[in-house]
Amino acid sequence: MATTQNSQQMANAIRALAMDAVQAANSGHPGAPMGMADMAVALWGPQSGHLRHNPTNPHWINRDRFVLSNGHASMLIYALLHLTGYKLPMAELKNFRQLHSKTAGHPEVGVTPGVETTTGPLGQGLTNAVGMALAEKLLASEFNREDHAIVDHHTYVFMGDGCLMEGISHEAASLAGAWKLNKLIALYDDNGISIDGQVTPWFADNTALRFVAYGWNVIGPIDGQDAAAVSTAIAEAKNSADRPTLIICKTHIGFGSPNRADTAKAHGEPLGAEEIKLTRESIGWNYAPFVIPKEVYADWDAKTAGKAAEAAWKEQFAAYQAAHPALAKELVRRMKGDLPKNFVQTAVDTVIAAHQKAETVASRKASQLALESFTAALPELLGGSADLTGSNLTNTQSTPSLRFDSLTGAVIKNEAGEGGRHINYGVREFGMAAIMNGVTLHGGFIPYGGTFLTFSDYSRNAIRMAALMKQRVIHVFTHDSIGLGEDGPTHQSIEHAASLRLIPNLDVWRPGDTAETAVAWTVALQNKTKPTALLLSRQNISYAPKADSALAPDACGLDAINKGAYVLAEPTEVGLKKKTQAVIIATGSEVQLALHAQKLLAERKIAVRVVSMPSTTTFDLQSAAYKSSVLPAGLPRVAVEMGATGGWWKYGVSAVVGIDCFGESAPAPVLFKHFGFTPENVADTVQSVLAKK
């Protein structure tokens, strides 16, 4: 550690920058950065040697990961990144919370160099950190060899009362304990203050015993304003062999402010010019706003140490590369997020096989069939389910269950030396989704996880965060409609498909047979900068015959289906040589309904085109020419989907056969008839639309 005087000045630099930036923006949260400044010195200070990172290369593979879970304290991490030498100039701190700055209100990955994840909603940062620590542990187990610990780093997270009050913290911490993530170290900023004031009337948890019960190592409470004490605690935590560690740091929000410290006033508003003046006097910071003396910059500068740490690792990696060239090449590929060279051929083979077999299965089973091919070809696929594996069908022959030794915490491997690749998340949908975000942010894996579509409500905010962060995460949502039957309206999805389609940068697929499902998986795996939601049926779906053009290989491995919508059946395919009079658009299991209605309409001498639209989000991105080729102008359109109707009107439909109420408990065939999902009703709807022309 630095001398006590130097440490205090290093911490005061953070406090001053937090005060000044929030004051300049007239918006923000100065109190938490001021209170956590000494904790930051203990972890980030180059003299402590705890945090291994290289400001000149924020993407160094073996860097330690740092997550600021209480993201409203963003000026803490912005100050740290600036002071330690990242490309975050003072001009950006002066532009805090302003349009197009690199210092947004809450940290955003991909915007600010050195930020590992986007932390806004409380608790998700902690959960992302669990995912990062899991990824590190699994990669180390898979790639490290004797005398070659090439993957070997810690994940640190700062968090506050709000993170621990959020229920997701329970889901994440419980799993971290079960997985024995000993390289996960969480520092709890225990200041006892939230927006509404002292938290004791509504947050009376014994946090230490809570985490002991999860299987964590707990240190403290310690004085969070004592950088040396925090550093000692971190050193102790790093020695943990089989448990994650929580360090409880007692701090004072707004530390140094004579009139705002330990009050809610310090939490979410500027201190004000007069209080900032008094605080500067109180902490002995005799510098103008946004001015940092050279000696403080020198104490904080981590560039030299960071370059040395990365250089030492590169020497290790060179030796590893010489001893294990294939492993080294594979690790680099996976950390880049590149798919294997044979991926396109694997995808084409999988889709063609589905087309040729033309099986009648539920699309959840079609998903598993596709996964059998993809998990065998892609070792980076890391599956799982929220206690619904037998229903979601996310497990395959290539993905045995992930298990850890109860004594050592080591990944248990099979006779072939392989660890499990299917995670039993338990009943933790939200935790699963946010952990998957952390896994993909770390790199090395493409995570996917399953639950019922109705339960996407629990995980929605983590899905949104994946979309915002542009991360490749795949959500397998089964039991996608009233077709699940007797479980009733609590489990029957109505508004879920429509609401998921509203999330920007989320690709949503509701495939109608085995080939469409294989295509959906192919596109999802290629979506390097967006998450995907696959909406899959419980009930069996017949295979829909397709023209070869829908499956012909192209540069991506597929043609029409991967555009999100395509012409499935023209009137001639049901024996009607007549000009097309209308278009039926259908998704998922309702494609079969549309095809049967087309036959009924042909018997009535009405010529109808059937369009399968497995992905509205993908179709919406196609060219105007392609869209008009599928949905020609001037032809009336009727949409068919067992869900809320609101999203279909943008396609210029004249009617929607949908459901805008909650479901009922009954066998699926009874429900289909009750809610009008019959070929007769679809045909009658089309005929009624034509009659009104």
RADAJO-V293755 format. One record per run of one state. SS is the DSSP state (H for helix, E for strand, - for the rest). FROM is the first residue (numbers start at 1). TO is the last residue. If there is no record, write none. Layout:
BEGIN
ss=<SS | SS>
from=<FROM | FROM>
to=<TO | TO>
END
This chain:
BEGIN
ss=<- | H | - | H | - | E | - | H | - | H | - | H | - | E | - | E | - | E | H | - | H | - | E | - | E | - | E | H | - | H | - | E | - | H | - | E | - | H | - | H | - | H | - | H | - | H | - | H | - | E | H | - | E | - | H | - | E | - | E | - | E | - | E | - | E | - | E | - | H | - | E | H | - | E | - | H | - | H | - | E | - | H | - | E | - | E | - | H | - | H | - | E | - | H | - | E | - | H | - | E | - | H | - | H | - | E | - | H | - | E | - | H | - | H | ->
from=<1 | 4 | 26 | 30 | 45 | 65 | 69 | 71 | 85 | 90 | 95 | 124 | 144 | 145 | 146 | 148 | 149 | 155 | 161 | 166 | 168 | 179 | 184 | 191 | 193 | 195 | 197 | 199 | 202 | 207 | 215 | 217 | 224 | 227 | 239 | 245 | 251 | 264 | 267 | 273 | 284 | 294 | 301 | 303 | 324 | 325 | 337 | 343 | 358 | 361 | 363 | 378 | 381 | 386 | 389 | 393 | 401 | 402 | 404 | 405 | 411 | 412 | 413 | 414 | 419 | 420 | 422 | 425 | 429 | 443 | 446 | 453 | 470 | 474 | 479 | 482 | 485 | 496 | 502 | 506 | 510 | 514 | 527 | 531 | 536 | 540 | 542 | 548 | 551 | 561 | 564 | 566 | 570 | 571 | 575 | 582 | 587 | 590 | 604 | 608 | 613 | 616 | 620 | 624 | 631 | 636 | 641 | 646 | 652 | 655 | 658 | 668 | 675 | 679 | 692>
to=<3 | 25 | 29 | 44 | 64 | 68 | 70 | 84 | 89 | 94 | 123 | 143 | 144 | 145 | 147 | 148 | 154 | 160 | 165 | 167 | 178 | 183 | 190 | 192 | 194 | 196 | 198 | 201 | 206 | 214 | 216 | 223 | 226 | 238 | 244 | 250 | 263 | 266 | 272 | 283 | 293 | 300 | 302 | 323 | 324 | 336 | 342 | 357 | 360 | 362 | 377 | 380 | 385 | 388 | 392 | 400 | 401 | 403 | 404 | 410 | 411 | 412 | 413 | 418 | 419 | 421 | 424 | 428 | 442 | 445 | 452 | 469 | 473 | 478 | 481 | 484 | 495 | 501 | 505 | 509 | 513 | 526 | 530 | 535 | 539 | 541 | 547 | 550 | 560 | 563 | 565 | 569 | 570 | 574 | 581 | 586 | 589 | 603 | 607 | 612 | 615 | 619 | 623 | 630 | 635 | 640 | 645 | 651 | 654 | 657 | 667 | 674 | 678 | 691 | 693>
END
